[in-house]
Amino acid sequence: MKKMKIGGSSLELIVGDITKQKTNAVVNAANKRLAPGGGVAGAIHRAAGVELWEECKKLGGCETGKAKITKGYNLPAPFIIHTVGPIYSGSSEDPEKLASCYRECLRLAKENKIRSISFPALSTGYFGYPIKEAARIALETVVDELKKNPKIDLVRFVLYDSKALEIHEKALDSMNIEE
């Protein structure tokens, strides 16, 4: 676990289960249909219950790099922010699309007066984004947004295992952020 202050906000890196987070919102690593699937999306849909899929069907899907918000249903978090990360292709668009996911989620959080949010490591599972590069993009984007938007008290990265945590810790340490 690692904690850091960014202005008036806290940034945390932990190993854990995204579906058990007691933040105001959790982020779903969604597919374009916002449908239940594998990985994070499957876990969130299973934990939230069938009402989540019923609400998602009404949203008309979501494009890569964008985000949509729903209720949390049976999750401890009252909201779920769904974002579609890029399927890694090695193209020059991949980093911008991944950064856009984090910016869009934080924008929705601000618009909905959400003060705490938990992110998984977007696009690093089934979508194949190399985790070292994804961690750097995620943390640089979130830190930049927190500096501009002090209305979010806590951003937590909920990582799958200790290896993912270590990669994110190294990426954060390399940024030389003044606490």
C-alpha positions in Angstrom: 0.0 0.0 0.0 1.2 3.5 -0.8 -0.4 6.8 0.0 0.4 10.3 -1.2 -1.0 13.8 -0.9 -1.6 15.7 -4.2 -2.7 19.2 -3.1 -5.9 18.6 -1.0 -6.4 15.1 -2.4 -5.1 11.7 -1.4 -3.8 9.1 -3.9 -3.7 5.5 -2.7 -2.3 2.3 -4.3 -3.6 -0.9 -2.8 -4.1 -4.6 -3.7 -7.7 -5.5 -3.3 -11.1 -6.3 -4.8 -12.7 -3.3 -6.7 -16.2 -4.6 -5.8 -15.6 -4.2 -2.1 -14.4 -0.6 -2.1 -16.3 1.9 0.1 -15.5 4.9 -2.0 -18.4 7.0 -3.5 -17.7 5.4 -6.9 -15.8 2.5 -8.5 -14.7 2.4 -12.1 -15.7 -0.4 -14.3 -13.2 -1.5 -17.0 -16.1 -1.9 -19.4 -16.7 -3.1 -22.9 -18.4 -0.9 -25.5 -21.8 -2.5 -24.8 -21.4 -2.0 -21.0 -22.3 -5.7 -20.8 -21.3 -8.2 -18.2 -18.1 -9.9 -19.3 -14.9 -11.2 -17.9 -12.4 -9.6 -15.6 -13.3 -6.4 -13.8 -16.6 -5.9 -15.8 -17.8 -9.4 -14.9 -16.9 -9.0 -11.2 -18.6 -5.7 -11.0 -21.8 -6.9 -12.7 -21.9 -10.1 -10.6 -21.5 -8.1 -7.3 -23.8 -5.3 -8.3 -26.6 -7.6 -9.4 -28.9 -7.8 -12.5 -30.3 -4.3 -12.0 -26.9 -2.9 -13.2 -27.2 -4.7 -16.6 -30.8 -3.4 -16.9 -29.6 0.2 -16.4 -26.6 -0.3 -18.7 -28.8 -1.6 -21.6 -30.5 1.8 -21.6 -27.3 3.8 -21.9 -26.6 2.9 -25.6 -23.1 1.7 -25.0 -19.9 3.7 -24.6 -17.1 4.6 -26.9 -13.4 4.0 -26.2 -12.0 6.8 -24.0 -15.4 7.9 -22.8 -17.3 7.2 -19.6 -20.9 6.8 -18.3 -22.3 6.6 -14.8 -24.8 4.3 -13.1 -26.0 3.4 -9.7 -23.9 1.0 -7.7 -26.8 -1.3 -6.7 -25.5 -4.1 -4.4 -21.9 -2.7 -4.3 -20.8 -0.7 -1.2 -20.1 2.2 -3.6 -23.3 4.2 -4.6 -22.0 4.8 -8.1 -20.2 3.0 -10.9 -18.4 4.9 -13.6 -18.0 2.8 -16.7 -15.2 3.5 -19.1 -13.9 1.7 -22.2 -10.2 1.5 -22.4 -8.3 0.9 -25.6 -7.5 -2.6 -26.8 -3.8 -2.3 -27.0 -2.5 -2.1 -30.6 0.8 -0.3 -30.2 -0.6 2.7 -32.1 0.1 6.3 -31.2 -3.6 6.7 -30.2 -3.5 4.1 -27.4 -1.9 6.4 -24.8 -4.3 9.3 -25.5 -7.4 7.0 -25.4 -6.2 5.5 -22.1 -5.5 8.9 -20.5 -9.0 10.0 -21.7 -10.6 7.2 -19.7 -9.1 8.5 -16.5 -9.9 12.2 -17.3 -13.5 11.3 -18.3 -14.1 9.3 -15.1 -12.8 12.2 -13.0 -14.9 14.7 -14.9 -18.0 12.6 -14.2 -17.0 12.3 -10.6 -16.7 16.1 -10.3 -20.1 16.6 -12.1 -21.8 14.2 -9.7 -20.1 15.6 -6.6 -18.3 12.3 -6.0 -15.5 12.9 -3.5 -13.8 9.4 -3.6 -13.2 7.0 -6.5 -11.6 3.6 -7.0 -9.9 2.7 -10.3 -8.7 -0.7 -11.5 -5.6 -0.8 -13.8 -7.6 0.0 -17.0 -6.9 -2.0 -20.2 -4.1 -4.1 -18.6 -6.0 -7.4 -18.5 -7.9 -8.8 -21.4 -7.3 -5.6 -23.5 -3.6 -6.3 -23.3 -2.1 -2.9 -22.5 1.5 -3.3 -21.1 1.1 -2.6 -17.4 4.3 -0.5 -17.0 3.2 1.9 -19.7 -0.4 1.9 -18.5 0.6 2.6 -14.9 2.7 5.6 -16.0 -0.2 7.0 -18.2 -2.8 6.4 -15.5 -0.8 8.0 -12.7 0.4 11.0 -14.7 -3.2 11.7 -15.9 -4.7 11.3 -12.4 -2.0 13.4 -10.7 -2.4 16.2 -13.3 -6.2 16.1 -12.9 -6.0 16.2 -9.1 -3.8 19.3 -9.3 -6.5 21.0 -11.4 -9.5 19.7 -9.5 -9.1 19.7 -5.7 -12.8 18.7 -5.2 -11.9 15.0 -5.2 -10.7 13.9 -1.7 -9.5 10.4 -2.6 -8.4 8.5 -5.7 -7.6 4.9 -5.0 -6.0 2.4 -7.5 -7.2 -1.1 -6.6 -4.7 -3.4 -8.1 -5.0 -7.1 -8.8 -1.9 -8.4 -7.1 1.4 -7.4 -5.5 3.3 -7.3 -8.8 0.8 -4.8 -10.2 1.1 -2.8 -7.0 4.9 -2.8 -7.3 4.8 -1.6 -10.9 2.4 1.3 -10.0 4.5 2.2 -6.9 7.6 2.5 -9.2 5.7 4.6 -11.7 4.5 6.9 -9.0 8.0 7.2 -7.4 9.5 8.0 -10.8 7.3 11.1 -11.1 9.1 13.0 -8.3 5.9 14.6 -6.9 6.2 17.2 -4.2 4.0 16.1 -1.3 
